[in-house]
Amino acid sequence: MNPQANTPKKPGRLASYRWPMIVVGLLVGHVGAMALAVNIAGRDNGNSVLPDYYARALAWDDMRAKAADSALLGWEVFVNTSPFLEENGRRNLRVEILDKLKNPVHGAKVSVRFWHRAQGKAVDGMLAEVGETGVYQGMVPMTQPGLWNCDLAAELGDLLHVSARELRVVNADELIDAGLKND
């Protein structure tokens, strides 16, 4: 009999680290997968948070009918914001409304509802007409640059125009930086 045949072999140095390395590898893989998931979830993929989404869903048919009636009016609406933020955290929102014949629509009651796409906290406001020019303006709390959604309603007697717009709000320093890069 060979006494060495019955004695178990000692595991090699690498074999003793096998299970701890498997555990460490699984943990590192899990951390990497979670980092990738956070990266994908944090991207701006064009989706936005809608304020009052349930009420909007219930009123979907009514809004579609109003939008169809608005298209028949043939009004053109131009919306823009000032790049300059006032000290009180507001900026000027300007809306110009033209009828089918490109004449200014004046005397309308113009209301807006807007929200930043990343937040979904809607703010309602009214705009006042500047003279009889078909231009309506108001100071609104659009402090954060980026993409904003804006629902607009212009009411003139029995006529109602509703539309939804997407606004890209920029600050003045972004415009200056963009101008310097183009030179």
Order of alpha helices (4+ residues) and beta strands (2+ residues): alpha-alpha-alpha-alpha-beta-beta-beta-beta-beta-beta-beta-alpha
